[in-house]
Amino acid sequence: MRTRTRGWTWRALVLLLSLMSVSAFLQPAQASATAPAPPDPERIRVRQLPLPPTAPSEKAGSCTPAVNPNRTGCISADWADALQGGGFLSDGRTVTALVAFAGAPAAPDPASVYSGRQLVLVRTDGTAFPNDDAWKCLTCGTPAANKQGANEDASYPQPFADGRRILYGSNILDCGPYKLASAACTPDRVHVYPIRWNTKADGSGPGGSIRELRLHPDQVHIGFNSTSVTGGRLDQYGYFARLRFDPAPATGTPRAPRYDLEKVTRLFDPSVTGQPVHSDPDNPSKLVFDPTVPSVGELRGFTKDGKEVIYIGHPAESSNMDLFAADLTTGEVRRMTAHPEYTDPVDSSPDDRWIVALDTRGSDRSMFVSGMTGIPPVTDLVTTSAVSSVRNNGQRRFFQPYLIDRYGDRGSYQGQQLNAGDTSPGGIGDPNWNAGADPRWSPDGTAVTYWQRLVSAPSCGGTNPLPCPQSTEPGGRRTRLMVADLVDRKPVRTRPVKPVSDDVPWGTPYTAGDPAPQRPYPAQGTYSLRGKTSGSATVDIVWDDAKTAVQTVSVRYKRYSDDGRTFLGGSERVTRTSKSPTLNAVDWYSDLTRTGRDGKVLATKKTSADGFHLTIDVLETVFQATGTLTTTVGGRTYTQPANGT
């Protein structure tokens, strides 16, 4: 099978170096004096993996033998749900993917099974499966009896190390004694088992809602997230649990073979001092920011040694959405990224010396609100949902994959974009092709797979000022599956991870029936916040009339400094109104200035005289604002996106 290759070029290196040169404002908090010098850029070759032919239309029967002579199905040209990349099998030459088949003929035609969303394997080395395709469908034609009670969620296909099972969505696909990539693993031998989290004291019902499941390297635990509504707004907690297979469950639904979650721990400490921002118990008028406290907002995975959970949590710097890792045993927190832009999906390398993270860095999408670093994350008590939602424009994601070493962003080092290079339409670096969760390392650490979607209406075209690009993919397909080869790296060897303890000492054991807690935010009042080296801030916190949530945070800085080199002055006030659990409106007034020891202005963050007023839904993520919020750093000015973009 022929794959398309667009390789590493000197132009990619030039782009990388130019990106690094504009980032002198970055002095991340986690970059210690003992951190090594940043790594040099390395050669990366990006390849596109083969996928099924593109269906001419969604109409039944449009996938004719002329389109696919092998009669093994056609993929939808759509972009929303047509493809989601997964991870490598243990053989290192096969990856998983979720695809949407379209245009299949009606039953009883044998090709009718190539319909809807299905789990497939794709070869990465140019070879083919026995069906002469570079891909193989695992679930096309699986009997209904083999997937009783399977959950609709089929996202993030993550293979087990045994090569026989895949965690995808809230299900586990199992091919029994057969390797998934072998000819013996046929759809009729596949079983799909749902995963159930019991949330009722009597064990009844379908169980709790779980999302964003991630397989722990010990292969017997998983992490997951679950949302709830507290104080009239959407909240989320991360959990850690053990998988147990039950072939004949006696309680709850479905009453079919399934995996139950046991020894569940909510990765949250409900105590006052367990919150990153809290009042000092010994001096209630003093506000404390403690970045060493684990604050799992959304669980994103685990390090490959199984010792740390990776998550998005309360920012270390205001409006800066970063990745953190917390030791599952000790709770020790490590900041993994520090660029002001938004970081989210991530995978740690097999030796844990690197990560690949999807990040909006380079797009300047969030710099208008996050570009001024070093601001204590106090207004974030009310802004985090809105700020994090700016990262997308509806289904358009501004993410690109970045290779970052274990020590993270420091000085001018911002990692290396895997797909830097050809930015022409359809090129590997075309900014209209946006990366989707999750990137995944090969087992030997020499390659990374990721997938992309081409921006499409309504995130472009019509009333949106961004013109919609034409797809250069076969049949106008608007998705693609990629591999980035780290060509100069030697394979690494990793050892299997022994099962870790069920106990997470800094978390809270979950008992079925327990309600989701409400986070203990600081009480209404006026507080002082001291800089680590000098200066102070006066913080006013106001709760809503119902006393269910913090509504307004006001901060006034007086030569506030955490590093002794730069000083923060001015004021900021933000009020949040929850119009629904997912729809937030923020009224933001900012007039902040950062100066050096000599009084020279280094950065400013200012709103227009009438303030900045943003309304955004955390699910829709379409930007709508009046007024302006502008950040200037080192003479470079960052402005907000246009409405609707």
C-alpha positions in Angstrom: 0.0 0.0 0.0 1.3 3.5 -0.8 1.4 6.1 1.8 2.1 9.8 1.4 5.2 11.2 3.0 6.1 14.8 3.6 9.4 14.9 5.4 11.4 17.0 7.8 13.0 20.0 6.1 15.3 22.8 7.1 12.3 25.1 6.8 10.8 23.2 9.7 13.9 24.0 11.8 13.8 27.7 10.8 10.1 27.8 11.9 11.0 26.2 15.2 13.8 28.5 15.9 11.7 31.6 15.1 9.0 30.3 17.4 11.5 29.9 20.2 13.0 33.4 19.7 9.8 35.3 20.5 9.3 33.6 23.8 11.7 35.3 26.1 8.8 36.3 28.4 8.5 32.7 29.6 10.2 32.0 32.9 8.2 29.0 34.1 7.9 28.4 37.8 9.0 24.8 37.6 12.3 25.5 35.7 14.8 25.0 38.5 18.5 25.8 38.4 19.2 22.1 38.2 17.2 21.6 35.0 19.5 20.6 32.1 20.0 22.8 29.0 17.1 22.4 26.6 17.5 19.7 23.9 18.4 20.6 20.4 15.8 20.2 17.7 15.7 16.8 16.1 14.8 15.4 12.8 11.2 14.3 12.4 9.6 12.7 9.4 5.8 12.9 9.2 3.8 10.2 7.3 0.2 9.9 6.5 -1.3 6.4 7.2 -3.7 4.7 4.8 -7.4 4.7 5.5 -10.4 3.1 3.7 -11.5 4.8 0.5 -13.7 7.8 0.9 -17.4 7.2 0.3 -18.8 9.4 -2.5 -21.8 10.2 -0.3 -23.6 9.0 2.8 -26.2 7.3 0.6 -26.6 3.6 1.1 -24.8 1.7 -1.7 -22.5 4.6 -2.7 -19.5 2.6 -1.7 -19.4 0.5 -4.9 -16.8 -2.1 -6.0 -15.5 0.7 -8.3 -14.7 2.8 -5.2 -13.4 -0.2 -3.1 -12.7 -3.3 -5.2 -11.9 -5.3 -2.0 -15.5 -4.6 -0.8 -14.2 -3.8 2.6 -16.0 -0.5 3.1 -15.6 3.3 2.7 -15.0 5.9 5.2 -17.2 9.0 5.6 -15.8 12.3 4.1 -17.3 14.1 7.1 -15.1 15.6 9.8 -17.1 15.5 13.1 -17.1 11.8 13.9 -15.5 10.2 10.9 -12.1 9.3 12.6 -10.5 9.2 16.0 -6.9 7.9 16.2 -5.8 5.6 19.0 -2.6 3.9 20.2 0.0 1.4 19.0 -0.4 -2.3 19.6 2.5 -4.0 21.3 3.9 -5.0 17.9 4.8 -1.4 17.3 3.6 -1.5 13.7 -0.1 -1.3 14.1 -2.3 1.4 15.5 -6.0 1.5 16.5 -8.5 3.9 15.1 -12.3 4.5 15.3 -13.8 5.3 11.9 -17.3 6.0 10.5 -18.1 3.8 7.5 -20.6 5.2 5.0 -22.3 4.2 1.8 -22.5 0.5 2.6 -24.9 -1.6 0.6 -28.0 -3.0 2.3 -28.1 -6.4 3.8 -27.8 -9.2 3.0 -24.8 -8.0 0.9 -21.7 -9.1 2.9 -20.3 -5.6 2.6 -23.3 -4.2 4.6 -21.3 -4.8 7.8 -19.0 -1.9 6.9 -21.4 0.7 8.3 -21.4 3.1 11.2 -18.7 3.7 13.7 -16.3 0.8 14.0 -13.0 0.0 15.5 -10.2 -0.7 13.0 -6.4 -1.5 13.0 -4.1 0.3 10.6 -0.6 -0.8 9.6 2.2 1.8 9.9 5.0 -0.1 8.1 3.5 -0.2 4.6 2.4 -3.9 4.9 -1.1 -5.2 4.5 -3.4 -7.6 6.3 -4.4 -10.9 4.7 -7.4 -9.0 3.1 -4.9 -7.0 1.1 -5.8 -3.8 2.9 -3.5 -1.8 5.1 -6.3 -1.7 7.6 -8.6 -4.3 9.2 -12.0 -3.8 10.8 -12.3 -5.5 14.2 -16.0 -4.9 14.9 -17.6 -5.0 11.5 -20.1 -7.9 11.7 -19.6 -8.7 15.4 -22.8 -10.5 16.5 -25.1 -8.7 18.8 -24.8 -11.5 21.3 -21.1 -10.7 21.6 -21.7 -7.1 22.6 -24.6 -7.1 25.0 -25.0 -3.8 26.9 -22.1 -2.2 25.1 -21.9 1.6 25.8 -22.3 4.1 23.0 -19.1 5.9 24.0 -16.4 4.4 21.8 -13.7 7.1 22.1 -9.9 7.0 22.7 -9.1 3.4 21.6 -6.2 2.3 23.9 -4.7 -1.2 23.4 -3.7 -3.3 26.3 -0.1 -4.6 26.4 -1.3 -8.2 25.8 -2.2 -7.3 22.2 -5.6 -9.0 22.7 -7.7 -6.2 24.2 -8.6 -2.6 23.7 -10.1 0.0 26.0 -12.3 2.2 24.0 -14.8 4.6 25.4 -16.4 2.9 28.4 -16.0 -0.6 26.9 -13.3 -3.2 26.5 -12.9 -5.2 23.3 -11.6 -8.7 23.8 -10.5 -11.2 21.2 -10.0 -14.0 23.7 -6.8 -16.0 23.1 -6.1 -14.3 19.7 -3.9 -11.4 18.9 -5.9 -8.5 17.5 -3.7 -8.2 14.5 -3.7 -11.9 13.7 -5.9 -13.4 11.0 -7.5 -15.5 13.7 -9.1 -12.5 15.3 -12.3 -12.2 13.3 -15.3 -10.1 14.2 -17.3 -13.1 15.3 -14.6 -13.9 17.8 -14.6 -10.4 19.2 -16.5 -9.6 22.4 -17.2 -6.1 23.6 -17.8 -5.7 27.4 -19.2 -2.6 29.0 -17.6 -0.9 32.0 -19.9 0.0 34.9 -19.3 2.2 37.9 -21.7 1.4 40.6 -23.1 4.6 42.2 -26.1 3.2 44.1 -25.9 1.8 47.6 -28.1 -1.1 46.6 -26.2 -1.8 43.4 -29.2 -1.1 41.1 -29.4 0.8 37.9 -27.0 1.4 35.0 -24.3 3.0 37.1 -22.7 6.4 37.0 -21.7 8.4 34.0 -17.9 8.1 33.2 -15.9 9.9 30.5 -12.3 10.3 29.2 -11.2 6.9 30.4 -7.4 6.3 30.5 -5.7 2.9 30.9 -3.1 2.7 33.7 0.2 1.1 32.6 -0.3 -1.8 35.1 -3.3 -2.9 32.9 -5.6 -3.5 35.9 -6.5 0.1 36.8 -8.0 3.0 34.9 -8.5 6.7 35.5 -11.7 8.4 34.5 -13.7 11.6 34.9 -17.2 12.3 36.0 -19.2 15.5 35.8 -21.7 16.9 38.2 -23.6 20.2 38.7 -22.7 22.1 42.0 -23.6 25.6 42.7 -25.5 25.9 39.4 -22.5 25.1 37.3 -20.7 22.2 35.7 -18.0 20.6 37.8 -15.8 17.6 37.3 -13.7 15.2 39.3 -11.1 12.6 38.4 -11.2 9.0 39.7 -8.9 6.0 40.0 -10.3 2.5 40.0 -9.5 -1.2 39.6 -11.1 -3.2 36.7 -12.8 -6.5 37.6 -14.5 -8.7 35.1 -17.8 -10.2 36.1 -19.1 -12.8 33.7 -22.6 -13.0 35.3 -23.5 -9.9 37.4 -26.3 -10.3 39.8 -27.1 -6.6 40.4 -27.3 -3.5 38.3 -27.6 -3.2 34.5 -26.7 -4.4 32.0 -27.1 -8.0 33.3 -24.5 -9.2 30.8 -20.8 -9.9 31.1 -19.1 -6.7 32.0 -16.2 -5.0 33.8 -17.0 -3.4 37.2 -15.0 -0.6 38.7 -13.8 -1.4 42.2 -11.8 0.3 44.9 -12.8 3.7 43.4 -11.0 6.8 44.7 -12.0 10.3 44.0 -8.7 12.2 43.3 -9.7 15.1 45.6 -9.0 16.2 49.1 -12.1 18.0 50.5 -10.3 19.8 53.3 -9.8 23.5 53.2 -6.0 23.2 53.0 -6.4 20.6 50.3 -7.4 23.4 47.8 -4.7 25.4 45.9 -6.3 28.7 46.9 -7.5 28.8 50.5 -7.6 30.9 53.6 -4.8 30.3 56.2 -6.3 28.3 59.1 -3.9 30.2 61.5 -4.7 33.6 60.1 -8.2 33.6 58.4 -7.6 37.1 56.8 -4.6 35.7 54.9 -5.1 34.0 51.5 -2.7 31.2 50.5 -1.9 29.9 47.1 -0.2 26.5 47.3 0.8 25.0 43.9 2.0 21.8 45.6 -1.5 20.7 46.3 -2.9 18.1 43.8 -5.9 19.6 42.1 -7.2 17.2 39.5 -9.7 19.0 37.3 -9.6 16.6 34.4 -7.6 13.4 34.4 -5.6 13.0 31.2 -3.6 9.8 31.8 -0.5 8.4 33.6 3.2 8.4 33.3 4.5 5.1 31.8 6.0 3.9 35.1 2.5 4.1 36.6 3.6 6.3 39.5 2.0 9.6 38.5 -1.4 10.7 37.3 -1.4 13.5 34.7 -4.1 16.1 34.8 -5.3 19.6 34.0 -5.8 21.4 37.3 -6.0 24.8 39.0 -3.6 27.1 37.1 -0.1 27.8 38.6 -0.4 31.2 36.9 -3.6 33.1 36.2 -5.4 31.9 33.0 -2.6 29.6 32.1 -4.0 26.1 31.5 -1.2 23.6 32.0 -0.5 19.9 32.5 0.6 18.6 36.0 1.6 15.3 37.3 0.9 14.1 40.9 2.5 11.0 42.5 -0.3 8.5 43.3 1.3 7.6 46.6 2.8 10.9 48.0 0.7 13.5 46.2 3.9 15.3 45.1 3.0 17.7 42.2 5.2 18.3 39.2 4.3 21.0 36.7 4.8 19.6 33.2 4.1 22.6 30.9 4.2 26.4 31.4 3.5 28.0 28.0 0.7 30.6 28.4 -1.4 28.8 25.7 -3.7 25.9 26.4 -2.3 22.4 26.9 -4.5 19.3 27.1 -4.2 15.9 25.5 -0.9 14.3 26.3 1.1 11.0 26.3 4.3 10.3 28.1 7.1 8.5 26.3 7.9 4.8 27.2 10.9 6.0 29.3 9.0 9.0 30.8 11.8 11.3 29.6 9.5 13.1 27.1 5.9 14.0 26.5 3.9 14.7 23.4 1.2 17.3 24.2 -1.5 18.9 22.0 -1.2 22.6 22.6 -2.5 25.9 21.1 1.0 27.4 21.4 1.9 29.1 18.2 -1.7 30.0 17.3 -1.9 32.9 19.9 -5.4 31.8 20.5 -5.4 32.5 24.2 -2.5 34.9 24.6 -4.8 37.9 25.0 -5.9 36.5 28.4 -2.9 34.4 29.4 0.2 36.0 27.9 1.1 38.0 30.9 2.7 35.3 33.1 3.4 35.3 36.8 0.0 36.6 38.0 -1.3 34.6 41.0 -4.3 32.4 40.0 -6.8 34.1 42.2 -9.4 35.4 39.8 -9.3 31.8 38.4 -11.7 30.9 41.1 -14.4 32.3 38.7 -12.7 32.4 35.3 -11.3 28.9 34.6 -14.3 27.5 32.8 -14.6 30.5 30.5 -10.8 30.8 29.8 -10.4 27.1 29.0 -13.3 27.3 26.6 -11.6 29.8 24.4 -9.2 27.1 23.2 -11.7 26.0 20.5 -14.1 27.5 18.1 -16.9 25.0 18.2 -15.5 21.9 16.5 -12.4 23.7 15.3 -9.4 22.9 17.5 -6.2 25.0 17.5 -4.1 22.1 18.8 -0.9 21.0 17.2 1.4 18.2 18.6 4.5 19.3 20.5 7.5 17.2 21.7 8.6 18.5 25.1 11.3 17.0 27.4 10.6 16.0 31.0 11.8 19.3 32.4 9.2 21.3 30.5 9.1 24.8 29.1 12.0 27.0 30.4 13.7 30.1 29.1 13.2 30.2 25.4 12.5 26.5 25.1 8.9 25.7 24.1 9.4 22.2 22.8 9.4 21.2 19.2 6.3 21.0 16.9 6.1 17.5 15.4 4.5 18.7 12.2 6.4 22.0 11.7 7.1 22.5 8.0 4.9 22.7 5.0 2.0 25.1 5.8 0.5 25.0 2.3 -3.0 23.6 1.9 -2.8 19.9 2.9 0.8 20.2 4.1 1.8 18.5 7.3 1.9 21.9 9.0 -1.3 23.4 7.4 -2.8 25.3 10.4 -6.3 24.4 9.1 -5.6 20.8 10.0 -6.1 20.6 13.8 -5.0 17.7 16.0 -7.5 15.7 18.0 -7.0 13.8 21.2 -4.9 11.8 22.0 -1.4 11.6 20.6 0.3 8.2 21.3 3.9 7.0 21.5 5.1 3.8 19.9 6.2 1.1 22.4 9.9 1.7 21.5 9.7 5.5 21.7 10.7 6.1 18.1 7.4 7.3 16.7 4.2 9.1 17.7 0.8 8.7 16.1 -1.8 11.5 16.0 -4.9 12.4 13.9 -6.3 15.6 12.5 -9.5 17.2 11.2 -9.8 19.9 8.6 -11.7 23.0 9.8 -15.2 22.9 8.4 -18.5 24.8 8.5 -19.9 26.3 10.8 -16.4 26.9 12.2 -15.6 28.6 8.9 -17.7 30.0 6.1 -21.1 31.7 6.2 -21.2 34.2 9.0 -17.9 33.0 10.2 -15.2 35.3 8.6 -12.8 32.4 8.2 -13.1 30.9 4.7 -13.5 27.2 4.5 -10.5 25.4 3.0 -10.9 22.7 0.3 -9.7 19.3 1.3 -6.8 17.8 -0.7 -7.5 14.3 0.7 -8.9 11.5 -1.5 -12.6 12.0 -2.1 -12.5 15.3 -0.2 -12.0 13.5 3.2 -11.6 15.9 6.1 -9.8 13.7 8.5 -6.4 12.0 8.4 -4.2 9.7 10.5 -0.5 10.5 10.9 2.7 9.1 12.2 5.7 11.2 13.2 9.0 9.2 13.1 11.7 10.5 15.4 14.3 9.3 12.9 17.5 9.6 15.0 16.2 7.9 18.1 17.2 4.5 19.1 14.5 2.1 20.4 14.1 2.1 24.2 13.2 -1.0 26.3 10.6 -0.8 29.0 9.6 -3.3 31.6 6.0 -4.3 32.4 4.5 -2.2 35.3 3.5 -4.2 38.3 0.0 -3.6 39.7 0.0 -0.5 41.9 -1.9 0.0 45.1 -5.6 0.6 45.0 -5.1 3.2 47.7 -4.4 6.8 46.8 -3.6 8.4 50.2 -4.4 12.0 49.2 -7.6 11.1 47.5 -11.0 10.2 49.0 -12.3 6.6 48.8 -15.6 6.5 47.0 -18.6 4.7 48.5 -21.5 3.9 46.3 -24.2 6.5 46.8 -21.9 9.3 47.9 -22.9 12.6 46.2 -20.2 14.7 44.5 -18.8 17.2 46.9 -18.8 21.0 46.6 -15.4 22.5 46.5 -14.6 24.5 49.6 -13.8 27.9 48.2 -12.7 30.8 50.5 -15.5 32.4 52.3 -16.8 35.9 51.4 -14.5 38.5 52.7 -11.3 40.6 52.3 -7.9 38.8 52.3 -4.3 39.7 52.0 -2.0 37.7 49.7 1.8 38.1 50.2 4.3 37.9 47.4 6.9 35.2 47.9 9.7 37.8 47.9 8.0 41.2 48.4 4.8 43.2 48.0 1.2 42.1 48.6 -2.3 41.9 47.1 -5.6 42.7 48.6 -8.3 40.2 47.5 -12.0 40.6 47.9 -14.2 37.6 47.4 -18.0 37.9 47.0 -20.4 34.9 46.9 -23.7 34.9 45.0 -26.9 35.7 46.9 -27.8 32.0 47.3 -24.3 31.4 48.9 -23.7 28.5 46.5 -20.7 29.8 44.5 -18.1 32.5 44.4 -19.4 35.2 42.1 -16.8 38.0 42.1 -13.1 38.2 42.8 -11.3 41.5 43.0 -7.5 41.9 43.4 -5.4 45.0 44.0 -1.6 44.5 43.7 1.1 46.6 45.3 4.6 45.8 44.0 3.7 42.2 44.3 6.7 39.9 43.4 7.3 36.1 43.6 10.7 36.2 42.0 12.3 39.5 43.2 13.0 40.6 39.7 9.6 41.6 38.4 6.8 43.5 40.2 3.1 43.4 39.6 0.8 46.5 40.1 -2.7 47.5 39.3 -6.1 45.8 39.8 -8.4 43.2 38.3 -12.0 42.3 39.0 -14.0 39.5 37.5 -17.7 38.5 38.0 -19.1 35.3 36.8 -22.8 34.6 36.2 -23.8 31.0 35.4 -26.7 31.2 32.9 -26.9 27.4 32.9 -24.6 24.7 34.1 -22.5 25.0 31.0 -23.1 28.6 29.9 -20.9 31.2 31.6 -20.8 35.0 31.4 -17.9 36.9 32.8 -17.5 40.6 33.3 -13.8 41.4 33.4 -12.0 44.6 34.3 -8.3 44.6 34.2 -5.5 47.2 34.5 -2.3 45.3 35.4 1.3 46.3 34.8 4.4 44.2 35.3 7.7 46.2 35.7 11.3 45.3 36.2 13.6 46.5 39.0 14.4 49.6 37.0 10.7 50.4 36.7 10.6 49.6 33.0 7.2 48.2 31.8 7.6 44.6 30.8 4.0 43.6 30.3 0.4 44.9 30.6 -3.0 43.4 30.7 -5.8 45.8 30.2 -9.5 45.9 29.3 -11.3 48.7 27.5 -13.0 51.4 29.6 -16.3 49.5 29.5 -14.7 46.2 30.5 -14.5 42.9 28.7 -17.7 40.8 28.7 -17.5 37.2 27.5 -20.3 34.7 27.1 -19.3 31.2 26.2 -20.6 27.7 26.6 -18.1 25.0 27.8 -19.6 22.5 25.3 -20.1 24.8 22.3 -17.0 27.0 22.8 -18.0 29.7 20.4 -16.4 33.0 21.3 -18.8 36.0 21.8 -17.7 39.1 23.6 -18.2 42.8 23.9 -15.4 45.2 25.0 -11.8 44.2 24.7 -9.1 42.5 26.8 -5.6 43.1 25.5 -2.2 41.8 26.7 1.1 43.3 25.7 4.4 41.5 26.4 7.8 42.9 25.4 6.2 45.2 22.9 4.1 42.5 21.3 0.3 42.9 21.5 -2.2 40.1 21.7 -5.9 40.7 21.0 -8.9 38.5 21.4 -10.4 36.4 18.6 -13.2 37.9 16.5 -16.7 36.9 17.6 -17.8 33.6 16.2 -14.2 32.5 15.4 
